[in-house]
Amino acid sequence: MKRTVYGPDHDVFRESVREFIARSITPRAEEFIENRLIDREVWLEAGRQGFLGLEVPEEYGGSAAGDYRFNAVLGEELSWAGAAFSSSLGIHYDVVAPYLVELTTEEQRKRWLPRFCSGEMITAIGMSEPSGGSDLAALRTTAVRDGSDWIVNGSKTFITNGYCADLVVVAARTSPEKRAKGITLFAVETGMEGFTRGRKLDKVGQPEADTAELFFENVRVPAENVIGEVDRGFIAMMERLPQERLGSAVANLAHAASVLAETLAYVKERKAFGQAIGSFQHNKFVLADLVTKVEVSQAFVDQCVAAHAAGELSAVDAAKAKMWTSEVQGQVLDACVQLFGGYGYMKEYRVARAWMDARVTRIWAGSNEIMREIIGRDLGL
């Protein structure tokens, strides 16, 4: 069915994103995998194209699109190139951007946003901890006042862009007695004494996306780097997680659709027992199911994108979209590996890498078990 969520302006934007990917990402994809890092030149080129500041006002160097559908288009196209590209760049332009635009002071916006938009400053968000996982209210990183400054101690893990980030939005406990109501957000920047990074984590998939552990040992953070109000960080995170989860849903489905398209082309060409393997009834039925799941899921995600662009997306619907698309993504890619046969298990084939890349989507942005808890509570259970 024809998708109706996007208009002519979005179509023009999509073409510009595709040109950027064809020029700056696709020819170097293997290099990024080998280096386990997306080169800074990609970030700078994305900045020159205006892709990083979609939600940033023009006076700070952004393009002020004022329409979440542009974020979604960028996420879709990056996912067609590879899951790691949408996750790495998406953390910056789709996840961190709202914090730096909506919660900051005028001085902070002038200080950070121009470099954020140009790609000169790469960002990350430090929520997950070694002992906490999806339980953000239980984080152990602390920040204690020392004069007008704050002293931050603790660690974060599984941080996308953590190895190369110049600024990390860090959630820390500032009032332990208040539990979830005692968390504050801080901008921790490269060069602050006591802020160090561990090794690039050796993940099952998405090697291009640098993921790291972060350590804070008596890091002195000035009051000018507090993001939002003291002790209201948990509320700020809860208010912005629906966009992160919707961005994940958009990426999940586009990633699955891209590999499914490659698989459809493969089964039409690959022969067995004298005929194309796609013509066998079992394979034909499997593919019919997969295409239907992707297209039906796309209709729901498109509705969520439209709702969010209108400021109407609920946290529950965002949880549904994130959970469902990651499950569908896993089903699609597992079936695609099977249809490729032995070649589907070889890393030089994209289907194998995509299969590994996708497994994390049922874990990050809140595990699917947490998503089901959110949905279940909304049912009054």
Buried (B, 14 or more C-beta within 10 A) or exposed (E): EEEEBBEEEBEEBBEBBBEBBEEBBBEBBEEBBEBBBBBEEBBBBBBBBBBBBBBBBEEBBBBBBEBBBBBBBBBBBBBBBBBBBBBBBBBBBBBBBBBBBEBBEEEBBEBBBBBBBBBBBBBBBBBBBEEBBBEBBEBBBBBBEEEEBBBBBBBBBBBBBBBBBBBBBBBBBBEEEEEBEBBBBBBBBEEBEBBEBBEBBEBEBBBBBBBBBBBBEEBBBEEEBBBBEBBBBBBBBEBBBBBBBBBBBBBBBBBBBBBBEBBBEBBEEBEEEEEBBBEBEEBEEBBEEBBEBBEEBBEBBBBBBBBBBEEEBEBBBBBBBBBBBBBBBBBBBBBBBBBBEEBBEEEEBBBBBBBBBBBBBBBBBBBBEBBEBBBEEBEEE
